Every structure is written in C-alpha cells, then in structure tokens.
Amino acid sequence: MSTDTSTTTATGASGTPPQRTSIVKVVFASLVGTAVEWYDFFLYGSAAALVFGTLFFPESEPATATLLAFGTYALGFVARPLGGVVFGHFGDRVGRKKMLVFSLFLMGVATFAIGLLPTFEAIGVAAPLLLLLCRLLQGFAVGGEWGGAVLMAAEHGDDSQRGFWSSWPQAGVALGNLLATGVLWILAAVQSDDAFNAWGWRIPFLLSAVLVAVGLWVRLSIEESPVFADAKAELATKEKAHLPLVEVFRKYPKEVFVAMGMRMAENISYYLFTIISISFLTLYAGTADDKPLILKALLIGAVVHFITIPLVGALSDRVGRRPLYLVGAVGVAAWSWIFFDLIASRSEGKIILAICVGLVLHALMYSPQAAFFSELFGTSVRYTGASVGYQLASIFAGALAPIIAIDLLGSASEGTANVHKVAIYMTIASVITIVAVLFAKETRATSLRHDRVLEH
C-alpha cells in the first residue's frame, strides 16, 4: 500500500472512482444509524438530568440524586473505550459494515430495556443496578459506532471533499440529540410532572425500537469500504498476525494522544452546553417549571448544530482542519464565562442564544474532527486508532464533565452556584486541546491510502 499523502482522488477496489450516488447512499446510512444510536445515548443523559435522580435514587437530596444519576451516565463512557477496542479490532479485520450493524442492534436492545425498567420504589437497589447494566451496554455499543460510521463516509468519499462527507455522521450526533430532546420537550409540554415521572419518561426509550429497525434496514443495504477492501487484500499476503490495537500503539502512539487531547475541549463543551445546562437551570437558577423552556432552547440549538456541522465540514476542505479547530477551542473557553449568566437570566431569548452560540463554536471542532482523526491513522488500523483516541478521551472528558461541573457548582440548597469554577474548568480543557492541535499536522485533502503497518 502506498504511503504517499499527496492530494489524490480516492478510488474503489476496481481502480475507478466511486459514483456520487454510492457516496450519498453510504453517507445517508452513516447519518441515519448514527442519529439513532446517539438518540439512545443522549436520551439517557437528558433523562438523568430530568428524572432518573428521583426515580432511581429517591432517598438522596436533589442535587446528590442528580449527581448519582450522572454517575451511572458516566460509567457508560467508561465502557466506550472497550467498545472502541473490540469493534475496532474486528472492524479492521473483517470490515466496517458488520460492526456498524451489530453496534446499532446492541444499542437498540439496551435502550428499549431501559424503558421497561422498574424503579427504586418497585424493586429497591436492584433498579439502579439494572439501569447501570443497560448504560454499560449503551456505552459499549456507541464505543464502536463512531469510528465505523465516520470511516465508511471518509473511505468512500473523494479526498478533496472528505471534510464535508465525513461531517455528516457528526451531524447524525446532533440529529440524535435533536430527536431525543424533541421527544422529551413534547412530553414535558403535554404532560404534568407527575405523569412524566410516573410513565411518560419511558415513551422515548420504547420508541427507539422503531428508529433502530429503520437504521438497521438502511445499514444492511450499503457496501463495504473500498479502501478497507484493498488493505484487507494486502494484509492477506502478509504472514504475520494482524493485531490492530498493538499495531496502533506501536506505529501511531503520538496520533492516539493527539486525538485524545483534541477531544477534551470539544467533548466537555458539548455536555456543558447541553446536559449541564438542564441541571443548572432546573436545580440552581429556576424551578421545575423551567424544564420545557430549557428543552425548547436545546431543541433549537440542536437544529442549529445539525445545520452548522456540514457547512463547517465543507469549509474545512478549503481552509484546513487545524484553523477551525483552534478557533473553536478558544471560542468555547471564552463563551463559558458568559454562558451561565445567560442561562440564569431565565429569559427565553438569552437561553437560546447561549446554547446556539455554544453549539456553533463546538461545531468548529466537532465537524472537522471526523476527517482529521481518519487521516491520522493508516487503513489497516484506522477503525481501532480513531476509536481508541476518541473513546479514551471520553472517560476524562464527557464522562466526568457533568459530575465535575455539578460538584463545582456546589449544593443547590445554598442558593448560589460557583459558575466561575466551571468556566475555569472549561478553559483548562481548551488549553489542552489547543496544545494537541498545535502538535498535529494539517491533513486536509491527503490520501487515505497510507499505512505504516503495511510499509514493510
């Protein structure tokens, strides 16, 4: 396999460029499947902020109960690197498509099961334990989802438009959040708090079965990545065993740590502008009556996020990945010092502004990230490398972000929130990301047909 990283046009296994319609089909499959999986994953985070504390940890003070609910939420992130390793290993050995189908199925089973769980009042301590089990399965599944969805889009597309095409699976994450928030907002608007807490919260989890069925149908119809097919054929001529995880850390150790560092500001800021904002308004700055308000703002923010991501992806094909990423990292740090004051105003316009601006700044990092991470690793270990770098960072970033932020904000019973401490936390994360981006090389428009593992 060539190690040339000059600008080329990706070709299929037959040596001819893939047809545009085939790229659109693959991107659509990645978008739909990713949206469904992240609908399931974000739904848990929103429910943890809204109801899981009282339903599964009812004997604790409200802020503590929410903290415990976020604890089970965080453990889903701990399972993500394991999912990334397992799915990455088989994705780099047997193919991207099979792993994407299985990850979606597993996520669907875990999420549907949450909708059927009895609460603490019904079965006591077994309830949060079962909730935790389902969350671990969710984390394991989503750990394998991201890398495969991004690579299918990146490896089918043209090198000069990779930022645009591979940004669509990222937009699928925003779409999943839009679906989850939209369903919760509708339920909160048409139901009383008592009805929502009693049974209404289960509806979005049970609805996931329909979405998963659609996602599976679409994903089963797509073809395997031609770039991977060529690498697999070349690997078959080698006599040594192919161990993707070992080869990633032997051939691409710098790239793994660069990817992890780049994730810090991106991942933490996302949960700051979405999940943490729900808890801040309902626990520290408002009342339970403000739930529809914050959900409406998040719904609008998700729409803006979904539209912005592919636009930024296309821009990254013109100006590069690094400049946009750096602007985003600096931007989220600065915005975190303003964000909570806007939320605390309880003004609908200011809350919408706070979330929309935050998510646009986040998109400056998140959109080019898909192409950037794909370009860092060689084909035979790309699924594993991208997944491990992405998911390992999630433990230290997204998993801990709600817990650290709630702890930094302080007790809700004291009537004040230490928002500046959270802003400092966000700023530190941004500094880490800026340093990581500065260590990374610009990869815009480089060929994906490179592989250090296959050089010898």
Secondary structure, DSSP 8 states (H G I E B T S, - for coil): -----SB-----TTSS---HHHHHHHHHHHHHHHHHHHHHHHHHHHHIIIIIHHHH-TTS-HHHHHHHHHHHHHHHHHHHHHHHHHHHHHHTTT-HHHHHHHHHHHHHHHHHHHTT---HHHHTTHHHHHHHHHHHHHHHHHHHHHHHHHHHHHHHS-GGGHHHHHHHHHHHHHHHHHHHHHHHHHHHHHS-HHHIIIIITHHHHHHHHHHHHHHHHHHTTS---HHHHHHHHHHTT-SS---HHHHHHHH-HHHHHHHHHHHHHHHHHHHHHTHHHHHIIIIIIS-GGGHHHHHHHHHHHHHHHHHHHHHHHHHHHHH-HHHHHHHHHHHHHHHHHHHHHHHHTT-HHHHHHHHHHHHHHHHHHHHHHHHHHHHHS-GGGHHHHHHHHHHHHHHHTTTTHHHHHHHHH--GGGS---HHHHHHHHHHHHHHHHHHHHHS---TTB-S---STT--
